[in-house]
Amino acid sequence: MGGDTIAMSEGRTNAIEGAPPSNFIKEIIEEDLRTNRFGGRVHTRFPPEPNGYLHIGHAKSICLNFGLAEEYGGLCNLRFDDTNPTKEDIEYVESIIEDVRWLGFDWGDRLFYASDYFEQLYEYAEQLIKLGKAYVCDLSPDEIREYRGTLTEPGRESPYRNRSVEENLDLFRRMRAGEFPDGARTLRAKIDMASPNLNMRDPVIYRIRHAEHHRTGNKWCIYPMYDFAHCLSDSIEGITHSICTLEFEDHRPLYDWFLDVLGVYHPRQIEFARLNLTYTVLSKRKLLTLVERGYVRGWDDPRMPTLSGLRRRGYTPEAIRNFAERIGVAKTNSVVDIALLEHCVREDLNKRAPRVMAVLRPLKVVLLNYPEGQVEEVEAINNPEDPSMGTRKVPFSRVLYIERDDFREEPPPQFYRLAPGREVRLRYAYFIKCVDVIKDPRTGEVVELHCTYDPETRGGNAPDGRKVKATLHWVSAAHAIEAEVRLYDYLFTKPDPSDVEEGQDFTANINPNSLEVLPSCWVEPSLKGAPIGSRYQFERLGYFCVDPDSANGKLVFNRTVTLRDTWAKIEKAQRANQDS
């Protein structure tokens, strides 16, 4: 009983607000429920290999598998397909467990490992030998590749293919006993060396590997191959719908062959297109390269698309789940614009993040007519999207910091912020006017502005009805807290990082300006003691998150996303085109 495939395309239009995302998998499940194919059960699983950290592409699979089980009243297992001890580590296991929980999903008591089934898998392998469907092969890995053939030429049979069942059992048991070195022998399925599907040309199902396993230690020196262990683990667990990414579609005939020859319970495998995201790589091998070569500071670097990196940058699980829902699932590969992911983050943080004021590139402002030593408090709104979040008091005094970019000595056209002789509004406070500019005599750099304030404009409104064209954020110099702010940009300069010249690899497109560190910024005093991971909107600047590097009273903030939302503009244009 094999799985079915259904073709469907995926594109940006699926993510337009109001348009339902595609999900052909639901149609398959609902048909199976209607026909009682699995006795009315829906049982899925998320089966990561513990050889790296999870990334945003895995989040799509996590949300899909756990979401489907929840929607149809079923179950979802978390299972580690830990069949390669040389690349796996308990660190990866722990990080994956943390990431799935952070996304908001619970597997109950259904945490499993393929290594739980090593004895059962070994018995299945012996059963294949006894059925004449598997044999021990002495060809080296290079020779196996050579004998395999190509897409246009059939493979050649191994000279060891016709060993007797007794000899194969003896050799396989001696492989398990540790008599042979790594690479000396393999166990291969006996299928069809002329098959047009290369996966069916007598694939290796066990290899010798004298390596300590993170769970079984040195108990085993032979390990099942992924294709063999994966489908049989699904069978052992009673999975109904084995949901895989599209690259496993060509493997499905092999999975069907294992399950049918062994005569065991047969799940239904369904393949969907994996996530591809602009300006991003979602290959574990490439992500490991970034870590090992020092292009990033680790798996949780906020520039990484790993869930730990996104969490550290300030992304919320709700935003990621919404993103996964909006892109839908499909049967053809496509690329999703990273602007959509950022839009989902802004959309979520806009509702939940408190507004605060921070100055990243400070310019000193002295209010000449404000009484020295006087401090007053102005009332600021915490979040206009959620009145229940209330207000806070922000100290105001004679000496302030504003953003350096908010002043021009010679303002260009369309620049409405502060300039000599010009009046602007300070957010929640007063109108101020620049009356003098102080410069460094050596460099000519503007170092201080002298301004006057209008005490009649408290709260930001003039009783005489006069208007200003700009409102600036600010902090009181005497009360602000110094902080480090890290501004992150895309890690790659091209939408497709793999677009390189001959002889180069994807790292040729690394963005040398993906991180800018501002060591001396100022934030309002309400942020004193802000907990690690807390998120804020710095007014006019973007969304920021407190980084774990914060220590000894010094706050470190990561910029999560800017306020500019390019995807919202894309959606607006798409809706306009649809309406027309």
C-alpha positions as CSV (number, residue, x, y, z in Angstrom):
1,M,0.0,0.0,0.0
2,G,2.0,3.0,-1.2
3,G,1.5,6.7,-0.8
4,D,-0.1,9.0,-3.3
5,T,1.2,12.3,-4.8
6,I,-0.8,15.3,-5.9
7,A,0.7,18.2,-7.8
8,M,0.1,21.8,-6.7
9,S,2.0,25.0,-7.2
10,E,3.1,27.4,-4.5
11,G,3.8,31.1,-4.8
12,R,3.6,34.5,-3.2
13,T,-0.1,34.8,-4.0
14,N,-0.8,32.1,-1.3
15,A,0.3,34.6,1.3
16,I,-1.9,37.5,0.4
17,E,-4.0,38.5,3.3
18,G,-7.5,37.0,2.9
19,A,-6.5,34.3,0.5
20,P,-6.6,30.8,2.0
21,P,-3.2,29.1,2.0
22,S,-3.0,25.9,0.0
23,N,-2.9,22.7,2.0
24,F,-3.5,19.6,-0.2
25,I,-2.4,17.4,2.8
26,K,-5.6,18.2,4.6
27,E,-7.6,17.0,1.6
28,I,-5.7,13.7,1.7
29,I,-6.3,13.3,5.4
30,E,-9.9,14.1,5.1
31,E,-10.4,11.6,2.3
32,D,-8.6,8.9,4.5
33,L,-11.0,9.8,7.4
34,R,-14.0,9.6,5.1
35,T,-12.9,6.1,3.8
36,N,-11.8,5.0,7.3
37,R,-8.4,4.1,5.8
38,F,-6.6,4.1,9.2
39,G,-9.6,3.4,11.4
40,G,-10.3,7.1,11.8
41,R,-6.8,7.8,13.3
42,V,-4.5,10.7,12.5
43,H,-1.0,10.1,13.8
44,T,1.9,12.2,12.6
45,R,5.5,12.7,13.7
46,F,8.3,15.3,13.5
47,P,11.5,13.2,12.9
48,P,14.6,15.4,13.0
49,E,18.1,14.0,12.7
50,P,20.1,15.3,15.7
51,N,23.1,16.5,13.6
52,G,22.5,20.3,13.8
53,Y,20.1,23.0,15.1
54,L,16.6,23.4,13.7
55,H,16.0,26.3,11.3
56,I,12.9,28.1,9.9
57,G,12.4,25.4,7.3
58,H,12.0,22.8,10.1
59,A,9.5,25.2,11.7
60,K,7.3,24.7,8.7
61,S,7.4,20.9,9.2
62,I,6.9,21.2,12.9
63,C,3.8,23.4,12.6
64,L,2.5,21.2,9.8
65,N,2.8,17.9,11.7
66,F,1.7,19.0,15.1
67,G,-0.9,21.3,13.6
68,L,-2.6,18.6,11.6
69,A,-2.6,16.2,14.6
70,E,-4.3,18.9,16.7
71,E,-6.8,19.9,14.0
72,Y,-8.0,16.3,13.5
73,G,-7.9,15.2,17.1
74,G,-4.9,13.0,16.6
75,L,-1.4,12.5,18.0
76,C,2.1,13.7,16.9
77,N,5.4,12.1,18.0
78,L,8.7,13.8,18.4
79,R,11.2,11.2,17.1
80,F,15.0,11.6,16.6
81,D,16.2,9.6,13.6
82,D,19.6,9.1,15.3
83,T,21.3,6.5,13.0
84,N,24.6,8.3,12.4
85,P,26.7,8.5,15.5
86,T,29.6,10.4,13.9
87,K,27.5,13.4,13.2
88,E,25.0,13.4,16.1
89,D,25.3,15.0,19.5
90,I,23.3,15.3,22.7
91,E,23.7,19.1,22.3
92,Y,21.6,18.9,19.1
93,V,19.0,16.7,20.8
94,E,18.6,19.2,23.7
95,S,18.4,22.2,21.3
96,I,15.7,20.5,19.2
97,I,13.6,19.7,22.2
98,E,13.9,23.3,23.4
99,D,13.0,24.7,20.0
100,V,9.8,22.5,19.5
101,R,8.6,23.5,23.0
102,W,9.4,27.1,22.3
103,L,7.2,27.0,19.2
104,G,4.4,25.9,21.5
105,F,4.0,22.2,20.7
106,D,3.8,19.3,23.1
107,W,4.4,15.6,22.3
108,G,3.2,14.3,25.7
109,D,4.9,11.0,26.5
110,R,5.7,10.3,22.8
111,L,9.4,11.2,22.7
112,F,11.1,8.5,20.7
113,Y,14.4,7.7,19.1
114,A,15.2,5.5,16.1
115,S,17.9,4.0,18.4
116,D,15.0,2.7,20.6
117,Y,14.3,0.3,17.7
118,F,17.9,-0.8,16.8
119,E,17.2,-4.4,17.9
120,Q,14.0,-4.6,16.0
121,L,15.6,-3.0,12.9
122,Y,18.4,-5.6,13.1
123,E,15.8,-8.4,13.2
124,Y,14.1,-6.9,10.2
125,A,17.4,-6.9,8.4
126,E,17.9,-10.6,9.2
127,Q,14.4,-11.2,8.0
128,L,15.3,-9.7,4.6
129,I,18.3,-11.9,4.4
130,K,16.3,-15.0,5.1
131,L,13.8,-14.0,2.4
132,G,16.7,-13.7,0.0
133,K,16.1,-9.9,-0.2
134,A,19.4,-8.7,1.3
135,Y,23.1,-9.7,1.1
136,V,26.4,-8.8,2.6
137,C,28.6,-6.9,0.0
138,D,32.4,-6.5,0.2
139,L,32.6,-3.7,-2.4
140,S,34.1,-0.5,-1.1
141,P,32.0,2.7,-1.0
142,D,33.8,3.9,-4.2
143,E,33.1,0.6,-5.9
144,I,29.5,0.6,-4.9
145,R,29.1,4.1,-6.5
146,E,30.9,2.8,-9.6
147,Y,28.6,-0.2,-9.9
148,R,25.5,1.8,-9.3
149,G,25.4,3.2,-12.9
150,T,23.9,6.6,-13.9
151,L,20.6,8.1,-14.8
152,T,21.0,6.9,-18.4
153,E,23.0,3.6,-17.8
154,P,21.9,0.6,-15.6
155,G,24.0,-0.5,-12.7
156,R,26.0,-3.7,-12.5
157,E,25.4,-6.4,-10.0
158,S,27.8,-6.9,-7.2
159,P,30.0,-10.0,-7.4
160,Y,28.8,-10.8,-3.9
161,R,25.0,-10.5,-4.7
162,N,24.4,-14.2,-5.0
163,R,25.8,-15.3,-1.7
164,S,23.7,-17.9,0.1
165,V,21.3,-17.0,2.8
166,E,23.5,-18.9,5.3
167,E,26.7,-17.1,4.3
168,N,24.9,-13.7,4.5
169,L,23.5,-14.4,7.9
170,D,26.9,-15.5,9.2
171,L,28.7,-12.4,7.8
172,F,26.0,-10.1,9.0
173,R,26.1,-11.5,12.5
174,R,29.9,-11.2,12.5
175,M,29.5,-7.6,11.3
176,R,27.4,-7.0,14.4
177,A,30.0,-8.8,16.6
178,G,32.7,-6.3,15.5
179,E,34.9,-8.6,13.5
180,F,35.4,-6.2,10.5
181,P,36.7,-2.7,10.3
182,D,34.7,0.3,9.1
183,G,33.9,0.2,5.4
184,A,34.9,-3.5,5.0
185,R,31.4,-4.7,4.4
186,T,27.8,-3.5,4.1
187,L,24.4,-5.1,4.0
188,R,22.5,-4.2,0.9
189,A,18.9,-4.8,-0.2
190,K,18.6,-7.0,-3.3
191,I,16.1,-5.2,-5.5
192,D,16.9,-4.2,-9.1
193,M,20.2,-2.9,-10.5
194,A,18.5,-1.8,-13.7
195,S,15.8,0.2,-12.0
196,P,15.3,3.7,-13.4
197,N,15.1,4.9,-9.8
198,L,18.7,4.9,-8.5
199,N,17.4,4.5,-4.9
200,M,16.2,1.0,-5.9
201,R,19.6,-0.3,-7.2
202,D,20.5,-2.5,-4.2
203,P,20.8,0.3,-1.6
204,V,23.0,-0.1,1.5
205,I,20.9,-0.7,4.5
206,Y,23.6,-1.3,7.2
207,R,27.2,-0.1,7.4
208,I,30.0,-0.8,9.9
209,R,30.8,2.2,12.0
210,H,32.9,1.7,15.2
211,A,31.7,4.9,16.8
212,E,30.1,5.7,20.2
213,H,26.4,6.6,19.9
214,H,25.0,9.3,22.1
215,R,22.4,7.0,23.6
216,T,23.5,3.4,23.0
217,G,27.2,4.0,23.7
218,N,29.4,1.2,22.2
219,K,26.7,-1.4,22.1
220,W,26.5,-1.3,18.4
221,C,29.2,-1.1,15.7
222,I,26.7,-1.5,12.8
223,Y,24.1,1.2,12.1
224,P,21.0,1.2,9.9
225,M,20.9,3.7,7.0
226,Y,18.4,6.5,7.2
227,D,16.1,5.2,4.5
228,F,15.8,1.8,6.2
229,A,15.3,3.1,9.7
230,H,13.0,6.0,8.8
231,C,10.1,4.1,7.2
232,L,10.3,1.2,9.7
233,S,10.3,3.6,12.6
234,D,7.1,5.1,11.2
235,S,5.7,1.6,10.9
236,I,6.6,0.6,14.5
237,E,5.0,3.8,15.9
238,G,1.8,3.3,13.9
239,I,2.1,6.6,12.1
240,T,-0.8,7.1,9.7
241,H,0.5,10.0,7.6
242,S,4.3,10.2,7.1
243,I,4.8,13.7,5.9
244,C,8.2,14.3,4.2
245,T,9.8,17.1,2.1
246,L,9.8,16.7,-1.6
247,E,13.4,15.4,-1.9
248,F,12.1,12.1,-0.4
249,E,9.6,11.5,-3.2
250,D,12.1,9.4,-5.1
251,H,12.7,7.4,-1.9
252,R,9.1,6.5,-1.4
253,P,9.3,3.4,-3.7
254,L,12.1,2.1,-1.6
255,Y,10.1,2.7,1.6
256,D,7.2,0.9,0.1
257,W,9.5,-2.0,-0.9
258,F,10.8,-2.4,2.7
259,L,7.4,-2.3,4.3
260,D,5.7,-4.6,1.7
261,V,8.5,-7.2,1.6
262,L,8.6,-7.4,5.4
263,G,4.8,-7.4,5.6
264,V,4.5,-4.8,8.3
265,Y,2.1,-1.9,9.0
266,H,2.3,0.6,6.1
267,P,1.9,4.4,6.8
268,R,0.9,6.7,3.9
269,Q,3.8,8.9,2.9
270,I,3.0,12.4,1.5
271,E,5.6,14.8,0.2
272,F,5.5,18.6,0.2
273,A,7.8,21.3,-0.9
274,R,10.4,22.4,1.6
275,L,10.8,26.1,2.5
276,N,13.2,28.2,0.5
277,L,13.7,31.8,1.7
278,T,15.4,34.7,0.0
279,Y,18.8,35.9,1.4
280,T,19.0,32.7,3.4
281,V,20.5,29.2,3.3
282,L,18.5,26.4,4.9
283,S,21.0,23.5,4.5
284,K,22.4,22.1,7.7
285,R,25.7,21.5,5.9
286,K,25.9,25.2,4.9
287,L,24.8,26.4,8.3
288,L,27.5,24.3,9.9
289,T,30.0,25.8,7.5
290,L,29.0,29.3,8.6
291,V,29.6,28.3,12.2
292,E,32.8,26.4,11.7
293,R,34.4,29.1,9.5
294,G,33.5,31.8,12.0
295,Y,31.2,33.8,9.7
296,V,28.7,33.8,12.6
297,R,29.2,33.6,16.4
298,G,27.4,30.2,16.7
299,W,24.2,28.4,15.9
300,D,22.2,31.0,17.8
301,D,23.7,34.0,16.1
302,P,20.8,36.4,15.4
303,R,21.8,36.4,11.7
304,M,21.2,32.7,11.4
305,P,17.9,31.2,10.3
306,T,18.0,28.7,13.1
307,L,15.1,28.8,15.6
308,S,17.6,29.5,18.4
309,G,19.0,32.4,16.3
310,L,15.6,33.8,15.5
311,R,14.6,33.5,19.2
312,R,17.7,35.4,20.3
313,R,17.0,38.1,17.7
314,G,13.5,38.6,19.1
315,Y,11.2,36.6,16.8
316,T,8.1,35.3,18.5
317,P,6.8,31.7,18.2
318,E,3.4,33.2,17.3
319,A,4.9,35.1,14.3
320,I,6.7,31.9,13.1
321,R,3.5,29.8,13.4
322,N,1.6,32.5,11.5
323,F,4.2,32.6,8.8
324,A,4.0,28.8,8.4
325,E,0.2,29.0,8.1
326,R,0.3,31.8,5.5
327,I,2.8,30.2,3.1
328,G,0.8,26.9,3.1
329,V,2.1,23.7,1.7
330,A,2.5,22.6,-1.9
331,K,4.1,20.1,-4.2
332,T,6.4,22.3,-6.2
333,N,9.5,24.1,-5.0
334,S,9.4,27.9,-4.9
335,V,11.1,30.7,-3.0
336,V,9.3,32.8,-0.3
337,D,10.3,36.4,0.1
338,I,11.9,37.0,3.5
339,A,9.9,40.2,3.6
340,L,6.8,38.0,4.4
341,L,8.5,36.5,7.5
342,E,9.5,39.9,8.7
343,H,6.0,41.2,8.1
344,C,4.6,38.4,10.3
345,V,7.1,39.4,13.0
346,R,6.1,43.1,12.8
347,E,2.5,42.2,12.8
348,D,2.8,40.3,16.0
349,L,5.2,42.6,17.8
350,N,3.1,45.6,16.9
351,K,0.4,44.2,19.1
352,R,2.5,43.0,22.1
353,A,5.7,45.1,22.3
354,P,5.8,48.0,24.6
355,R,6.9,51.3,23.1
356,V,10.0,53.0,24.6
357,M,12.4,55.7,23.6
358,A,16.0,55.0,22.7
359,V,18.7,57.0,21.0
360,L,21.2,55.0,19.0
361,R,23.5,57.7,17.7
362,P,23.2,60.5,20.3
363,L,23.5,64.2,19.7
364,K,23.4,66.4,22.9
365,V,20.6,69.0,23.2
366,V,20.7,71.7,25.9
367,L,17.4,73.6,26.5
368,L,18.7,77.0,27.4
369,N,15.5,78.3,29.0
370,Y,14.7,75.2,31.0
371,P,15.5,75.6,34.7
372,E,18.7,73.9,35.7
373,G,18.2,71.0,38.1
374,Q,14.5,70.7,37.3
375,V,13.1,67.3,36.4
376,E,9.5,66.6,35.4
377,E,7.8,63.5,34.2
378,V,5.8,63.2,31.0
379,E,3.2,60.6,30.4
380,A,3.9,58.2,27.5
381,I,1.7,55.5,26.0
382,N,3.0,52.0,26.3
383,N,1.2,50.6,23.2
384,P,-1.4,52.4,21.2
385,E,-2.6,49.1,19.8
386,D,-3.4,47.8,23.3
387,P,-4.9,50.4,25.7
388,S,-4.8,47.8,28.5
389,M,-1.0,48.2,28.6
390,G,-1.5,51.7,30.1
391,T,1.0,54.5,30.3
392,R,4.4,55.1,32.0
393,K,6.2,58.2,33.3
394,V,9.4,59.4,31.4
395,P,11.7,61.9,33.0
396,F,12.4,65.2,31.1
397,S,15.2,67.6,32.0
398,R,17.4,70.4,30.6
399,V,19.9,68.2,28.8
400,L,18.6,65.6,26.3
401,Y,19.9,63.3,23.6
402,I,18.2,63.1,20.2
403,E,19.2,61.1,17.1
404,R,22.1,62.6,15.2
405,D,20.2,61.9,12.0
406,D,17.3,64.1,13.2
407,F,19.4,67.3,12.7
408,R,20.8,68.9,9.6
409,E,22.7,72.2,9.7
410,E,21.8,72.7,6.1
411,P,18.6,70.7,5.6
412,P,17.9,69.2,2.1
413,P,14.4,69.4,0.5
414,Q,11.8,67.3,2.3
415,F,13.8,67.2,5.5
416,Y,11.4,68.4,8.2
417,R,13.3,67.5,11.3
418,L,15.5,69.8,13.4
419,A,17.6,72.5,11.8
420,P,18.8,76.0,12.8
421,G,15.9,78.2,13.5
422,R,13.4,75.4,13.1
423,E,10.8,74.2,15.6
424,V,9.9,70.5,16.2
425,R,7.9,68.5,18.7
426,L,9.6,66.2,21.3
427,R,7.4,63.1,21.7
428,Y,5.0,63.5,24.7
429,A,6.9,66.7,25.8
430,Y,7.3,70.1,24.3
431,F,8.1,72.1,21.1
432,I,11.7,73.1,20.9
433,K,13.6,75.4,18.5
434,C,17.3,75.2,17.6
435,V,19.0,78.5,18.2
436,D,22.7,77.6,18.1
437,V,25.0,74.8,16.9
438,I,28.2,73.9,18.8
439,K,31.0,72.2,16.8
440,D,34.3,70.5,17.6
441,P,36.9,73.2,16.7
442,R,39.3,70.6,15.3
443,T,36.9,68.4,13.2
444,G,34.0,70.7,12.5
445,E,31.6,68.0,13.7
446,V,28.4,69.1,15.4
447,V,28.7,68.0,19.0
448,E,25.9,69.9,20.7
449,L,22.7,71.9,20.0
450,H,21.4,74.8,22.0
451,C,17.6,75.0,21.9
452,T,14.7,76.8,23.6
453,Y,11.5,75.1,24.7
454,D,8.0,76.5,24.8
455,P,6.5,75.7,28.2
456,E,3.0,76.3,26.8
457,T,3.3,73.2,24.6
458,R,3.5,70.5,27.3
459,G,2.1,67.2,25.9
460,G,3.1,68.2,22.4
461,N,0.4,70.6,21.4
462,A,0.5,74.4,21.0
463,P,-2.4,76.3,22.5
464,D,-2.2,78.9,19.7
465,G,-2.8,76.1,17.1
466,R,0.6,76.4,15.4
467,K,1.8,73.2,13.8
468,V,5.2,71.5,13.3
469,K,6.1,69.0,10.7
470,A,8.2,66.6,12.7
471,T,8.1,64.7,16.0
472,L,11.4,63.5,17.5
473,H,12.1,60.8,20.1
474,W,14.6,61.7,22.9
475,V,15.9,60.6,26.3
476,S,16.9,62.7,29.3
477,A,20.7,62.6,29.5
478,A,20.7,62.5,33.3
479,H,18.4,59.6,33.5
480,A,19.0,57.5,30.5
481,I,20.7,54.1,30.7
482,E,23.7,53.4,28.4
483,A,23.3,50.3,26.3
484,E,24.9,48.4,23.4
485,V,22.8,47.9,20.3
486,R,23.5,45.4,17.5
487,L,22.0,46.2,14.2
488,Y,21.6,43.1,12.0
489,D,21.1,43.0,8.2
490,Y,20.8,40.0,5.9
491,L,23.7,37.6,6.1
492,F,23.9,37.4,2.3
493,T,24.0,40.1,-0.4
494,K,22.0,38.2,-3.0
495,P,18.5,36.8,-2.8
496,D,19.9,33.5,-3.9
497,P,23.1,32.9,-1.9
498,S,24.0,30.0,-4.2
499,D,24.3,32.3,-7.2
500,V,28.1,32.4,-7.4
501,E,30.7,32.4,-10.1
502,E,32.5,29.2,-11.1
503,G,35.0,28.1,-8.4
504,Q,33.3,30.0,-5.6
505,D,30.9,28.7,-2.9
506,F,28.0,30.3,-1.3
507,T,30.2,32.2,1.2
508,A,31.3,34.4,-1.6
509,N,28.0,36.2,-1.1
510,I,28.4,36.8,2.6
511,N,27.4,40.4,3.5
512,P,30.4,42.1,5.2
513,N,28.0,44.6,6.8
514,S,25.5,42.1,8.3
515,L,26.3,43.3,11.8
516,E,26.9,46.9,13.1
517,V,27.6,47.3,16.8
518,L,26.7,50.6,18.5
519,P,28.4,50.5,21.9
520,S,27.2,53.7,23.4
521,C,23.4,54.2,22.9
522,W,21.0,55.6,25.5
523,V,17.6,54.1,26.5
524,E,14.9,55.5,28.8
525,P,15.2,54.5,32.5
526,S,12.1,52.3,32.4
527,L,14.3,49.6,30.7
528,K,16.5,49.2,33.8
529,G,16.7,45.5,34.6
530,A,14.8,44.5,31.5
531,P,14.8,40.7,31.4
532,I,16.7,38.7,28.8
533,G,14.5,38.1,25.8
534,S,12.0,40.9,26.4
535,R,11.0,42.8,23.3
536,Y,10.3,46.4,22.7
537,Q,9.6,48.9,19.9
538,F,12.1,51.7,20.0
539,E,9.9,54.5,18.7
540,R,10.7,55.4,15.1
541,L,13.6,52.9,15.0
542,G,12.3,49.3,15.0
543,Y,11.8,46.3,17.2
544,F,14.5,45.2,19.6
545,C,15.2,42.4,22.0
546,V,17.3,42.1,25.1
547,D,20.3,39.8,24.3
548,P,21.7,37.2,26.7
549,D,25.0,39.1,26.6
550,S,23.5,41.7,28.9
551,A,25.4,41.5,32.2
552,N,26.5,43.6,35.1
553,G,23.8,46.2,34.5
554,K,24.9,46.8,30.8
555,L,22.0,46.1,28.5
556,V,22.6,44.7,25.0
557,F,19.8,44.9,22.4
558,N,19.4,43.1,19.1
559,R,17.4,44.7,16.4
560,T,14.7,42.2,15.5
561,V,13.3,44.1,12.5
562,T,13.0,47.6,11.3
563,L,9.7,49.4,11.2
564,R,9.6,49.6,7.4
565,D,7.3,46.9,6.1
566,T,8.0,46.1,2.4
567,W,5.7,43.1,2.4
568,A,2.7,45.2,3.4
569,K,3.3,47.3,0.3
570,I,3.6,44.1,-1.8
571,E,0.3,42.9,-0.4
572,K,-1.4,46.2,-1.0
573,A,-0.3,46.2,-4.7
574,Q,-1.4,42.6,-5.1
575,R,-4.9,43.3,-3.7
576,A,-5.2,46.3,-6.0
577,N,-4.3,44.2,-9.0
578,Q,-6.8,41.6,-8.0
579,D,-9.5,44.2,-7.5
580,S,-8.8,45.7,-10.9
